[in-house]
Amino acid sequence: MTSRRLFLSATAGLAATVGLAACGAPAGGGGTALRLGWWGNETRNKMTNDAIAAFQTANPGVTVAGEPGEWASYWEKLATQTAGNDAPDVIQMSINYIREYGDRGALLDLKDAGVESGDLAPGTIESGQVGDKLYGINGGVNSSVIVGNPTLFEKAGVDLPDDTTWTWESYRDLAAELTAKLPKGTYGSTSFWGGSDTMFNAWLRQHGKALYTETSLGFDVADAQGWLELMQTFLDAKAIPTAAETAEDDAKPLAQQMVATDRSAMSLSYSNIIAAIDQASGHDMALLRPPSVTGKAAERQAWFNASMLWSISARSKNPELAGKLVNFLVNSVEGGEILLAERGLPANTKVREAIKSKLSPADQKAATFLTEIEPELGTPPIIPIAGASDLPAILQRHSADVAFGRKSPADAATAFVDEVTKNIKR
């Protein structure tokens, strides 16, 4: 993940230059050419290019140049492009960076470009809002899930759990039981205590806290220590693999990971990845709710994630045309029929309903899951604040120190909070 230092250095003075340029640029000017940047895999690249081709067909004379990339290098390239006033017109954006880019004047308020949000499902528009500005619109809805492998549960002689009543501790105990009953090297669960800021946030919300307030962290060292100590008990109970096994697994492609090779009965994932997991594993995996503190699903404080967002560069010479492209990707049935659920289910409920019959069985399973958990949704979480975009990577690093025995949960929690706080104040 791109560091905050790189972003700040690459975009120094950005807000001022964007403001000056905007004063002299007529809205909608600049011809009929657009650039669209995104990160992804081969499947996403093909679907996005097909959507571009359909948009061009529907808008004769318009050309859209696609700029696909990979996550590892995407953010460094985008920071450099933005600093040089050369960002793509339409940008696939992460919730971790939406406030950073928006606050520094790099993104257009989508309302000014004619982007529509009236048909988005409740709880899905907030992921792109900063104050009264809409800097990004949800490009795909997903939710955290526990993927259950029915084959391994049957092999262990253990029933799939009631996911509406389990707690973090009962999840751990079930995983430990599965590890004991399955062949050596197969675990009840993969680890989700390292870089998963999503699960940390879920646990915090269930305790009345959160990752962020509007201006600061929403948790303290004691909270972080409590989370790391809980996850340490997972490791001690052999509910999850060793630190070395987890590090090795994380470095592998999906098809070679434990979740796809019958070496974990349960794994943390996201609903939009279930189709890829089913295909890689050859199983019809079960989708289970993550646990809660109280053992009551209605108190999970769940929320819908934006797997990614669509934003428009503040320097676009074609803001209205860029808005038209974003509307095509998010709000049109034609675009939805091409993109389907690879980025997550459409946030636009009318599009989602229109394409549901075209989804694969795995994606229809994910759609059913999202419908079932809607009554359990809490207030949408506050999006990452400026300076906190690297929090997931920092959490992963300090969690690994605990897993490998290099630090105690107390020391790791202190170092984690100190590092993130310094980034916020920088």
Backbone hydrogen bonds in HBPLUS format (Angstrom, degrees):
<---DONOR---> <-ACCEPTOR-->    atom                        ^
c    i                          cat <-CA-CA->   ^        H-A-AA   ^      H-
h    n   atom  resd res      DA  || num        DHA   H-A  angle D-A-AA Bond
n    s   type  num  typ     dist DA aas  dist angle  dist       angle   num
A0007-PHE N   A0003-SER O   3.19 MM   4  6.54 163.0  2.23 148.3 152.7     1
A0008-LEU N   A0004-ARG O   2.88 MM   4  6.07 168.9  1.89 158.5 160.8     2
A0009-SER N   A0005-ARG O   2.97 MM   4  6.10 162.5  2.00 148.9 153.9     3
A0010-ALA N   A0006-LEU O   2.94 MM   4  5.99 160.1  1.98 150.1 155.8     4
A0011-THR N   A0007-PHE O   3.00 MM   4  6.05 143.3  2.14 144.9 154.2     5
A0014-LEU N   A0011-THR O   2.92 MM   3  5.16 150.3  2.01 141.2 137.0     6
A0017-THR N   A0013-GLY O   3.24 MM   4  6.50 166.4  2.26 154.4 158.0     7
A0018-VAL N   A0014-LEU O   2.86 MM   4  6.03 164.8  1.88 164.7 169.2     8
A0019-GLY N   A0015-ALA O   3.01 MM   4  6.08 161.0  2.05 143.9 149.4     9
A0020-LEU N   A0016-ALA O   3.03 MM   4  6.26 163.6  2.06 151.5 155.2    10
A0021-ALA N   A0017-THR O   2.98 MM   4  6.09 162.7  2.01 146.7 151.8    11
A0022-ALA N   A0018-VAL O   2.85 MM   4  5.98 158.5  1.89 151.6 157.9    12
A0023-CYS N   A0019-GLY O   3.22 MM   4  6.43 143.5  2.36 142.2 150.4    13
A0024-GLY N   A0021-ALA O   3.08 MM   3  5.54 138.7  2.25 107.3 117.8    14
A0025-ALA N   A0022-ALA O   3.35 MM   3  5.18 162.9  2.38 100.4 105.5    15
A0029-GLY N   A0026-PRO O   3.20 MM   3  5.65 160.6  2.24 135.0 133.6    16
A0063-THR N   A0032-THR O   3.06 MM  31  6.45 161.2  2.10 153.4 158.9    17
A0034-LEU N   A0063-THR O   2.85 MM  29  6.24 153.1  1.92 153.4 162.5    18
A0065-ALA N   A0034-LEU O   2.83 MM  31  6.24 164.2  1.85 151.6 151.7    19
A0089-ASP N   A0035-ARG O   3.04 MM  54  5.25 116.1  2.47 116.9 131.6    20
A0090-VAL N   A0035-ARG O   3.05 MM  55  6.39 170.6  2.06 163.1 166.1    21
A0036-LEU N   A0065-ALA O   2.92 MM  29  6.18 161.2  1.96 155.3 156.3    22
A0067-GLU N   A0036-LEU O   2.72 MM  31  5.85 147.7  1.83 166.1 159.2    23
A0037-GLY N   A0090-VAL O   2.95 MM  53  6.38 163.3  1.98 166.2 167.4    24
A0092-GLN N   A0037-GLY O   2.89 MM  55  6.07 146.5  2.01 148.0 158.9    25
A0038-TRP N   A0067-GLU O   3.25 MM  29  6.42 157.7  2.30 132.7 133.7    26
A0069-GLY N   A0038-TRP O   2.79 MM  31  6.11 117.5  2.19 140.8 157.7    27
A0040-GLY N   A0069-GLY O   3.03 MM  29  6.44 143.3  2.17 157.2 158.7    28
A0045-ASN N   A0041-ASN O   2.85 MM   4  6.05 160.4  1.88 155.5 161.9    29
A0046-LYS N   A0042-GLU O   3.00 MM   4  6.21 160.4  2.04 148.6 152.5    30
A0047-MET N   A0043-THR O   3.05 MM   4  6.30 170.0  2.06 153.8 156.5    31
A0048-THR N   A0044-ARG O   2.85 MM   4  5.95 163.6  1.88 153.9 158.6    32
A0049-ASN N   A0045-ASN O   2.91 MM   4  6.06 160.3  1.95 147.5 153.3    33
A0050-ASP N   A0046-LYS O   2.88 MM   4  6.11 152.1  1.96 148.8 156.9    34
A0051-ALA N   A0047-MET O   2.92 MM   4  6.21 149.1  2.02 143.5 152.1    35
A0052-ILE N   A0048-THR O   2.88 MM   4  6.19 153.2  1.96 148.4 156.0    36
A0053-ALA N   A0049-ASN O   2.97 MM   4  6.22 159.2  2.02 145.8 150.9    37
A0054-ALA N   A0050-ASP O   3.00 MM   4  6.28 154.3  2.07 144.9 151.7    38
A0055-PHE N   A0051-ALA O   2.92 MM   4  6.15 155.5  1.98 148.8 155.5    39
A0056-GLN N   A0052-ILE O   2.94 MM   4  6.21 157.4  2.00 153.4 159.2    40
A0057-THR N   A0053-ALA O   2.99 MM   4  6.22 152.2  2.07 143.8 151.6    41
A0058-ALA N   A0054-ALA O   2.99 MM   4  6.22 152.1  2.07 144.9 152.1    42
A0059-ASN N   A0055-PHE O   3.00 MM   4  6.12 119.1  2.39 134.6 150.2    43
A0059-ASN N   A0056-GLN O   3.15 MM   3  4.93 140.0  2.32  91.4 103.1    44
A0062-VAL N   A0059-ASN O   3.04 MM   3  5.79 157.1  2.10 147.1 149.9    45
A0073-SER N   A0070-GLU O   3.14 MM   3  5.84 137.2  2.33 118.9 128.0    46
A0074-TYR N   A0070-GLU O   2.88 MM   4  5.66 134.0  2.10 154.6 167.4    47
A0077-LYS N   A0073-SER O   3.20 MM   4  6.33 165.6  2.22 154.3 158.5    48
A0078-LEU N   A0074-TYR O   2.90 MM   4  6.13 158.3  1.94 148.1 154.8    49
A0079-ALA N   A0075-TRP O   2.92 MM   4  6.00 160.6  1.96 144.2 149.3    50
A0080-THR N   A0076-GLU O   3.11 MM   4  6.29 159.0  2.16 145.1 150.6    51
A0081-GLN N   A0077-LYS O   2.85 MM   4  6.09 162.2  1.88 152.7 158.2    52
A0082-THR N   A0078-LEU O   2.81 MM   4  5.93 162.8  1.84 151.0 155.9    53
A0083-ALA N   A0079-ALA O   3.01 MM   4  6.17 160.1  2.05 144.5 149.7    54
A0084-GLY N   A0080-THR O   3.07 MM   4  6.26 142.4  2.22 141.8 151.9    55
A0084-GLY N   A0081-GLN O   3.14 MM   3  5.11 123.7  2.47  92.9 107.4    56
A0086-ASP N   A0081-GLN O   2.71 MM   5  4.74 167.1  1.73 151.2 148.6    57
A0085-ASN N   A0082-THR O   3.06 MM   3  5.03 160.3  2.10 109.0 110.5    58
A0313-SER N   A0089-ASP O   2.87 MM 224  5.18 157.4  1.92 139.2 146.9    59
A0091-ILE N   A0311-SER O   2.80 MM 220  5.06 165.2  1.82 138.3 143.5    60
A0311-SER N   A0091-ILE O   2.84 MM 220  5.06 160.3  1.87 149.9 156.5    61
A0093-MET N   A0309-LEU O   2.70 MM 216  4.92 163.5  1.72 138.9 144.2    62
A0309-LEU N   A0093-MET O   2.74 MM 216  4.92 159.2  1.79 152.9 156.3    63
A0097-TYR N   A0094-SER O   3.00 MM   3  5.51 156.2  2.06 114.2 121.1    64
A0098-ILE N   A0094-SER O   3.17 MM   4  6.26 124.5  2.50 146.8 161.8    65
A0101-TYR N   A0097-TYR O   3.00 MM   4  6.19 173.6  2.00 168.7 167.3    66
A0102-GLY N   A0098-ILE O   2.94 MM   4  5.88 152.9  2.02 137.6 146.5    67
A0103-ASP N   A0099-ARG O   2.76 MM   4  5.69 170.2  1.77 150.9 154.1    68
A0104-ARG N   A0100-GLU O   3.30 MM   4  6.35 141.6  2.46 137.0 146.2    69
A0106-ALA N   A0101-TYR O   2.95 MM   5  5.24 152.6  2.03 170.3 162.0    70
A0105-GLY N   A0102-GLY O   3.12 MM   3  5.39 158.6  2.17 113.7 114.7    71
A0314-ALA N   A0106-ALA O   2.89 MM 208  5.25 167.0  1.91 123.2 123.2    72
A0108-LEU N   A0312-ILE O   2.84 MM 204  5.53 166.5  1.85 161.1 162.7    73
A0112-ASP N   A0109-ASP O   2.84 MM   3  5.60 142.7  1.98 121.0 130.4    74
A0110-LEU N   A0134-LEU O   2.74 MM  24  5.52 169.8  1.75 159.0 157.0    75
A0113-ALA N   A0110-LEU O   2.99 MM   3  5.09 146.9  2.10 100.9 111.3    76
A0115-VAL N   A0110-LEU O   3.13 MM   5  5.45 163.4  2.16 154.1 148.9    77
A0114-GLY N   A0111-LYS O   3.27 MM   3  5.24 164.7  2.29 102.5 105.7    78
A0120-LEU N   A0117-SER O   3.28 MM   3  5.54 167.5  2.30 113.5 115.4    79
A0349-THR N   A0119-ASP O   2.98 MM 230  6.09 156.1  2.04 165.3 159.7    80
A0121-ALA N   A0347-ALA O   2.85 MM 226  5.72 153.1  1.93 150.9 155.7    81
A0124-THR N   A0121-ALA O   3.17 MM   3  5.76 142.8  2.31 146.2 144.0    82
A0128-GLY N   A0125-ILE O   3.18 MM   3  6.09 169.6  2.19 126.6 129.4    83
A0129-GLN N   A0126-GLU O   3.16 MM   3  5.10 166.7  2.18 107.1 111.3    84
A0135-TYR N   A0128-GLY O   2.86 MM   7  5.46 132.1  2.09 170.6 165.1    85
A0136-GLY N   A0128-GLY O   3.27 MM   8  4.19 137.6  2.46 118.8 121.0    86
A0130-VAL N   A0133-LYS O   2.91 MM   3  5.27 161.1  1.95 149.7 156.1    87
A0133-LYS N   A0130-VAL O   3.03 MM   3  5.27 161.1  2.07 128.2 129.9    88
A0137-ILE N   A0310-TRP O   3.00 MM 173  5.29 152.4  2.08 136.4 143.7    89
A0310-TRP N   A0137-ILE O   2.89 MM 173  5.29 154.4  1.96 141.5 148.7    90
A0139-GLY N   A0308-MET O   2.83 MM 169  5.43 160.2  1.87 145.3 144.6    91
A0307-SER N   A0140-GLY O   2.90 MM 167  5.51 157.9  1.95 160.4 162.8    92
A0141-VAL N   A0345-LEU O   2.70 MM 204  4.92 172.1  1.71 144.4 147.1    93
A0345-LEU N   A0141-VAL O   2.94 MM 204  4.92 137.4  2.13 150.1 137.2    94
A0142-ASN N   A0305-ASN O   3.18 MM 163  5.20 158.2  2.23 133.4 138.2    95
A0305-ASN N   A0142-ASN O   2.78 MM 163  5.20 155.6  1.84 153.6 156.0    96
A0271-SER N   A0143-SER O   2.96 MM 128  5.52 154.9  2.03 150.2 158.1    97
A0145-VAL N   A0269-SER O   2.99 MM 124  5.38 165.0  2.02 132.5 132.4    98
A0269-SER N   A0145-VAL O   2.90 MM 124  5.38 157.5  1.95 158.8 158.5    99
A0146-ILE N   A0288-LEU O   2.78 MM 142  4.86 166.9  1.80 146.4 148.7   100
A0288-LEU N   A0146-ILE O   2.84 MM 142  4.86 152.6  1.92 145.1 152.6   101
A0147-VAL N   A0267-SER O   2.72 MM 120  5.13 165.0  1.74 161.5 158.7   102
A0267-SER N   A0147-VAL O   3.04 MM 120  5.13 136.5  2.23 130.2 142.7   103
A0148-GLY N   A0286-ALA O   2.82 MM 138  4.79 168.3  1.84 141.2 145.0   104
A0286-ALA N   A0148-GLY O   2.88 MM 138  4.79 168.2  1.89 150.6 150.2   105
A0149-ASN N   A0265-ALA O   2.83 MM 116  5.00 160.6  1.87 149.9 150.9   106
A0152-LEU N   A0149-ASN O   3.08 MM   3  5.61 123.3  2.42 112.2 124.5   107
A0153-PHE N   A0149-ASN O   3.16 MM   4  6.50 158.0  2.21 154.4 161.2   108
A0154-GLU N   A0150-PRO O   2.95 MM   4  6.11 161.9  1.98 148.9 153.5   109
A0155-LYS N   A0151-THR O   2.95 MM   4  6.15 153.9  2.02 141.3 149.1   110
A0156-ALA N   A0152-LEU O   2.96 MM   4  6.11 146.9  2.07 142.8 150.6   111
A0157-GLY N   A0153-PHE O   3.02 MM   4  6.14 114.5  2.46 134.8 151.4   112
A0158-VAL N   A0153-PHE O   2.95 MM   5  5.17 167.5  1.96 154.8 153.1   113
A0157-GLY N   A0154-GLU O   3.04 MM   3  4.94 145.6  2.16  96.8 107.6   114
A0165-THR N   A0162-ASP O   3.23 MM   3  5.91 169.9  2.24 119.3 122.2   115
A0297-ALA N   A0164-THR O   3.10 MM 133  4.72 133.3  2.33 146.6 140.3   116
A0292-SER N   A0166-TRP O   3.32 MM 126  6.69 161.1  2.36 138.8 142.9   117
A0171-TYR N   A0167-THR O   2.89 MM   4  6.02 149.6  1.98 146.6 155.2   118
A0172-ARG N   A0168-TRP O   3.06 MM   4  6.26 157.6  2.11 139.8 145.7   119
A0173-ASP N   A0169-GLU O   2.92 MM   4  6.19 159.8  1.96 147.7 153.1   120
A0174-LEU N   A0170-SER O   2.93 MM   4  5.99 156.1  1.98 141.4 147.6   121
A0175-ALA N   A0171-TYR O   2.91 MM   4  6.13 163.3  1.94 151.8 156.7   122
A0176-ALA N   A0172-ARG O   2.90 MM   4  6.14 156.1  1.96 149.7 156.4   123
A0177-GLU N   A0173-ASP O   2.97 MM   4  6.17 152.3  2.05 142.0 149.4   124
A0178-LEU N   A0174-LEU O   2.95 MM   4  6.24 157.5  2.00 152.3 158.2   125
A0179-THR N   A0175-ALA O   2.94 MM   4  6.21 159.3  1.98 150.2 155.6   126
A0180-ALA N   A0176-ALA O   3.09 MM   4  6.32 157.4  2.14 146.3 151.6   127
A0181-LYS N   A0177-GLU O   3.12 MM   4  6.35 139.3  2.30 141.8 152.5   128
A0181-LYS N   A0178-LEU O   3.11 MM   3  5.12 127.0  2.40  96.2 110.1   129
A0182-LEU N   A0178-LEU O   2.95 MM   4  5.98 123.9  2.27 149.7 162.8   130
A0186-THR N   A0183-PRO O   3.01 MM   3  5.70 145.8  2.13 146.1 147.4   131
A0187-TYR N   A0263-ARG O   2.90 MM  76  6.09 167.0  1.92 138.9 137.6   132
A0265-ALA N   A0187-TYR O   2.96 MM  78  6.50 153.9  2.03 154.4 162.3   133
A0266-MET N   A0188-GLY O   2.94 MM  78  5.96 116.2  2.36 119.5 137.0   134
A0189-SER N   A0239-ALA O   3.11 MM  50  6.08 129.3  2.38 161.3 175.2   135
A0190-THR N   A0266-MET O   2.96 MM  76  6.53 140.6  2.11 148.4 159.4   136
A0197-ASP N   A0195-GLY O   2.80 MM   2  5.86 122.5  2.13 118.0 100.7   137
A0200-PHE N   A0196-SER O   3.18 MM   4  6.47 161.4  2.21 148.1 153.8   138
A0201-ASN N   A0197-ASP O   2.83 MM   4  5.90 154.2  1.89 141.4 148.4   139
A0202-ALA N   A0198-THR O   2.96 MM   4  6.25 150.7  2.04 142.3 150.5   140
A0203-TRP N   A0199-MET O   2.97 MM   4  6.21 164.6  1.99 151.4 154.3   141
A0204-LEU N   A0200-PHE O   2.89 MM   4  6.13 157.5  1.94 148.4 155.3   142
A0205-ARG N   A0201-ASN O   2.85 MM   4  6.02 165.5  1.87 153.4 156.8   143
A0206-GLN N   A0202-ALA O   3.05 MM   4  6.28 147.6  2.16 144.5 153.2   144
A0207-HIS N   A0204-LEU O   2.83 MM   3  5.09 146.4  1.95 105.3 116.6   145
A0209-LYS N   A0204-LEU O   2.86 MM   5  4.86 161.4  1.90 140.6 134.4   146
A0208-GLY N   A0205-ARG O   3.07 MM   3  4.96 161.5  2.11 105.8 107.5   147
A0218-GLY N   A0211-LEU O   2.89 MM   7  4.94 166.1  1.90 107.4 109.1   148
A0213-THR N   A0216-SER O   2.80 MM   3  5.30 168.0  1.81 158.0 157.6   149
A0223-ASP N   A0220-ASP O   3.13 MM   3  5.37 121.9  2.48 101.5 115.1   150
A0224-ALA N   A0220-ASP O   3.14 MM   4  6.51 164.9  2.16 156.0 159.6   151
A0225-GLN N   A0221-VAL O   2.83 MM   4  6.03 157.6  1.88 153.9 160.6   152
A0226-GLY N   A0222-ALA O   2.96 MM   4  6.14 154.6  2.03 142.3 148.9   153
A0227-TRP N   A0223-ASP O   3.06 MM   4  6.40 154.3  2.13 151.5 157.8   154
A0228-LEU N   A0224-ALA O   3.02 MM   4  6.27 168.2  2.03 152.8 155.6   155
A0229-GLU N   A0225-GLN O   2.84 MM   4  5.99 154.2  1.91 151.7 159.1   156
A0230-LEU N   A0226-GLY O   3.03 MM   4  6.18 152.8  2.10 140.8 147.8   157
A0231-MET N   A0227-TRP O   2.98 MM   4  6.27 163.6  2.01 153.2 157.6   158
A0232-GLN N   A0228-LEU O   2.86 MM   4  6.02 138.9  2.03 137.6 149.2   159
A0233-THR N   A0229-GLU O   3.21 MM   4  6.54 141.6  2.37 139.7 147.9   160
A0233-THR N   A0230-LEU O   3.08 MM   3  5.31 127.9  2.36  99.1 112.1   161
A0234-PHE N   A0231-MET O   3.08 MM   3  5.09 128.3  2.36  94.7 108.2   162
A0235-LEU N   A0231-MET O   3.29 MM   4  6.72 152.6  2.37 145.1 151.1   163
A0236-ASP N   A0232-GLN O   2.92 MM   4  6.22 161.8  1.95 152.9 158.1   164
A0237-ALA N   A0233-THR O   2.97 MM   4  6.00 145.2  2.10 139.2 147.4   165
A0239-ALA N   A0234-PHE O   3.03 MM   5  5.24 151.7  2.11 165.7 163.8   166
A0238-LYS N   A0235-LEU O   3.12 MM   3  5.18 159.5  2.17 105.5 111.5   167
A0246-THR N   A0242-THR O   2.93 MM   4  6.19 158.1  1.98 154.8 161.0   168
A0247-ALA N   A0243-ALA O   2.96 MM   4  6.18 162.1  1.99 149.8 154.5   169
A0248-GLU N   A0244-ALA O   3.02 MM   4  6.20 156.4  2.07 144.8 151.2   170
A0249-ASP N   A0245-GLU O   2.89 MM   4  6.06 156.4  1.95 145.4 152.2   171
A0250-ASP N   A0246-THR O   2.89 MM   4  6.07 159.7  1.93 154.5 159.3   172
A0251-ALA N   A0248-GLU O   3.26 MM   3  5.39 137.3  2.45  97.4 108.6   173
A0252-LYS N   A0249-ASP O   3.12 MM   3  5.43 162.4  2.15 111.0 116.6   174
A0256-GLN N   A0253-PRO O   2.93 MM   3  5.64 155.5  1.99 124.3 131.7   175
A0257-GLN N   A0254-LEU O   3.01 MM   3  5.16 160.9  2.05 110.6 116.8   176
A0260-ALA N   A0257-GLN O   3.03 MM   3  5.55 140.4  2.19 111.9 122.2   177
A0261-THR N   A0258-MET O   3.24 MM   3  5.13 149.0  2.34  99.0 108.0   178
A0263-ARG N   A0258-MET O   3.12 MM   5  4.63 168.3  2.14 144.3 140.7   179
A0273-ILE N   A0270-TYR O   2.92 MM   3  5.63 165.0  1.95 125.5 130.6   180
A0274-ILE N   A0271-SER O   3.41 MM   3  5.57 166.0  2.43 105.8 109.9   181
A0276-ALA N   A0273-ILE O   3.09 MM   3  5.44 117.7  2.49 105.8 119.8   182
A0277-ILE N   A0273-ILE O   3.03 MM   4  6.34 154.8  2.10 152.8 160.9   183
A0278-ASP N   A0274-ILE O   2.81 MM   4  5.97 167.0  1.82 155.3 158.4   184
A0279-GLN N   A0275-ALA O   3.05 MM   4  6.20 160.6  2.09 144.3 149.7   185
A0280-ALA N   A0276-ALA O   2.91 MM   4  6.04 161.1  1.95 145.1 150.7   186
A0281-SER N   A0277-ILE O   2.88 MM   4  5.90 158.1  1.93 152.5 158.0   187
A0282-GLY N   A0278-ASP O   2.85 MM   4  5.58 142.4  1.99 140.8 150.1   188
A0299-GLU N   A0296-LYS O   2.86 MM   3  5.45 159.0  1.90 118.8 126.0   189
A0300-ARG N   A0297-ALA O   3.14 MM   3  5.29 158.2  2.19 117.4 115.3   190
A0378-GLY N   A0302-ALA O   2.74 MM  76  5.55 168.7  1.75 156.3 155.2   191
A0316-SER N   A0313-SER O   3.15 MM   3  5.33 167.2  2.17 110.6 112.5   192
A0322-ALA N   A0318-ASN O   2.79 MM   4  5.97 158.9  1.84 160.5 167.8   193
A0323-GLY N   A0319-PRO O   2.88 MM   4  6.05 150.0  1.97 140.5 148.6   194
A0324-LYS N   A0320-GLU O   2.99 MM   4  6.26 143.3  2.12 136.7 146.7   195
A0325-LEU N   A0321-LEU O   2.98 MM   4  6.34 148.2  2.08 145.8 154.0   196
A0326-VAL N   A0322-ALA O   2.97 MM   4  6.30 159.0  2.02 150.2 155.6   197
A0327-ASN N   A0323-GLY O   2.91 MM   4  6.13 158.9  1.95 147.4 153.3   198
A0328-PHE N   A0324-LYS O   3.00 MM   4  6.23 146.9  2.12 139.1 148.1   199
A0329-LEU N   A0325-LEU O   2.99 MM   4  6.33 154.9  2.06 150.5 156.8   200
A0330-VAL N   A0326-VAL O   2.92 MM   4  6.07 153.3  1.99 153.2 160.4   201
A0331-ASN N   A0327-ASN O   2.65 MM   4  4.97 146.6  1.76 132.7 144.6   202
A0336-GLY N   A0332-SER O   2.97 MM   4  6.19 157.9  2.02 145.2 152.1   203
A0337-GLU N   A0333-VAL O   2.82 MM   4  6.02 148.6  1.91 152.0 159.2   204
A0338-ILE N   A0335-GLY O   3.15 MM   3  5.31 139.3  2.32 100.0 111.3   205
A0339-LEU N   A0335-GLY O   2.97 MM   4  6.22 171.8  1.98 160.7 162.3   206
A0340-LEU N   A0336-GLY O   2.78 MM   4  5.33 148.8  1.88 138.7 147.1   207
A0342-GLU N   A0339-LEU O   3.41 MM   3  6.49 165.1  2.44 155.2 154.3   208
A0344-GLY N   A0341-ALA O   2.94 MM   3  4.56 150.0  2.03  97.3 106.5   209
A0352-ARG N   A0348-ASN O   2.93 MM   4  6.18 162.2  1.96 154.0 159.8   210
A0353-GLU N   A0349-THR O   3.03 MM   4  6.16 160.9  2.06 143.4 147.4   211
A0354-ALA N   A0350-LYS O   3.08 MM   4  6.21 152.6  2.15 140.5 148.2   212
A0355-ILE N   A0351-VAL O   3.04 MM   4  6.26 145.4  2.16 153.7 161.4   213
A0358-LYS N   A0355-ILE O   2.83 MM   3  5.30 145.7  1.95 115.3 126.4   214
A0359-LEU N   A0356-LYS O   3.18 MM   3  5.42 159.9  2.22 107.7 113.9   215
A0364-GLN N   A0360-SER O   2.86 MM   4  6.12 152.8  1.93 157.4 166.2   216
A0365-LYS N   A0361-PRO O   2.95 MM   4  6.13 143.5  2.08 139.3 149.0   217
A0366-ALA N   A0362-ALA O   3.06 MM   4  6.45 146.9  2.17 141.2 149.9   218
A0367-ALA N   A0363-ASP O   2.90 MM   4  6.18 151.5  1.98 143.0 151.0   219
A0368-THR N   A0364-GLN O   2.95 MM   4  6.19 156.1  2.01 146.5 152.1   220
A0369-PHE N   A0365-LYS O   3.04 MM   4  6.28 155.2  2.10 144.0 150.9   221
A0370-LEU N   A0366-ALA O   2.98 MM   4  6.28 161.0  2.02 153.1 157.0   222
A0371-THR N   A0367-ALA O   3.08 MM   4  6.31 153.8  2.15 145.3 152.5   223
A0372-GLU N   A0368-THR O   2.96 MM   4  6.19 155.1  2.02 149.1 155.9   224
A0373-ILE N   A0369-PHE O   3.12 MM   4  6.40 145.8  2.24 150.2 158.4   225
A0374-GLU N   A0371-THR O   3.39 MM   3  5.48 155.7  2.45 101.6 108.5   226
A0376-GLU N   A0373-ILE O   2.81 MM   3  5.29 151.9  1.89 119.1 128.6   227
A0377-LEU N   A0374-GLU O   3.22 MM   3  5.50 171.2  2.22 116.5 118.3   228
A0388-ALA N   A0385-ILE O   3.03 MM   3  5.63 161.0  2.06 143.6 143.8   229
A0391-LEU N   A0388-ALA O   3.03 MM   3  5.33 167.2  2.04 117.1 119.7   230
A0394-ILE N   A0390-ASP O   3.00 MM   4  6.22 159.2  2.05 159.0 165.8   231
A0395-LEU N   A0391-LEU O   2.83 MM   4  5.99 163.5  1.85 161.3 165.2   232
A0396-GLN N   A0392-PRO O   2.99 MM   4  6.20 157.7  2.04 145.7 151.9   233
A0397-ARG N   A0393-ALA O   3.04 MM   4  6.25 156.2  2.10 144.2 150.1   234
A0398-HIS N   A0394-ILE O   3.09 MM   4  6.34 169.0  2.10 155.2 157.0   235
A0399-SER N   A0395-LEU O   2.87 MM   4  5.90 151.4  1.95 148.8 157.5   236
A0400-ALA N   A0396-GLN O   2.95 MM   4  6.07 152.0  2.03 143.5 150.6   237
A0401-ASP N   A0397-ARG O   3.20 MM   4  6.54 142.7  2.35 137.6 147.2   238
A0402-VAL N   A0398-HIS O   3.33 MM   4  6.70 145.6  2.45 137.9 145.2   239
A0402-VAL N   A0399-SER O   3.08 MM   3  5.19 121.8  2.43  96.7 110.7   240
A0403-ALA N   A0399-SER O   2.94 MM   4  6.28 164.5  1.96 152.7 157.0   241
A0404-PHE N   A0400-ALA O   2.89 MM   4  6.03 157.1  1.95 152.7 157.1   242
A0406-ARG N   A0401-ASP O   2.69 MM   5  4.88 134.7  1.89 160.0 163.7   243
A0407-LYS N   A0401-ASP O   3.15 MM   6  5.41 142.7  2.29 118.9 116.8   244
A0405-GLY N   A0402-VAL O   2.96 MM   3  5.00 154.3  2.02 104.4 112.5   245
A0412-ALA N   A0408-SER O   2.90 MM   4  6.07 167.9  1.91 162.5 166.3   246
A0413-ALA N   A0409-PRO O   2.90 MM   4  5.90 154.9  1.96 142.1 149.1   247
A0414-THR N   A0410-ALA O   3.10 MM   4  6.31 160.0  2.14 146.2 151.1   248
A0415-ALA N   A0411-ASP O   3.02 MM   4  6.23 165.4  2.04 149.7 153.7   249
A0416-PHE N   A0412-ALA O   2.84 MM   4  5.93 158.8  1.89 149.3 155.6   250
A0417-VAL N   A0413-ALA O   3.02 MM   4  6.16 174.1  2.03 153.8 154.8   251
A0418-ASP N   A0414-THR O   2.97 MM   4  6.04 161.3  2.01 148.2 154.2   252
A0419-GLU N   A0415-ALA O   3.00 MM   4  6.07 161.9  2.03 146.9 151.4   253
A0420-VAL N   A0416-PHE O   3.11 MM   4  6.33 170.0  2.12 154.5 156.9   254
A0421-THR N   A0417-VAL O   2.92 MM   4  5.96 160.2  1.96 148.9 155.0   255
A0422-LYS N   A0418-ASP O   3.01 MM   4  6.19 155.0  2.08 147.2 153.3   256
A0423-ASN N   A0419-GLU O   3.17 MM   4  6.46 153.1  2.25 144.9 151.8   257
A0424-ILE N   A0420-VAL O   3.08 MM   4  6.38 150.6  2.17 147.1 154.9   258
A0425-LYS N   A0421-THR O   3.08 MM   4  6.34 152.6  2.16 148.0 154.8   259
A0426-ARG N   A0422-LYS O   3.07 MM   4  6.08 122.0  2.42 138.7 152.6   260
A0426-ARG N   A0423-ASN O   3.34 MM   3  5.16 144.0  2.48  92.3 102.3   261
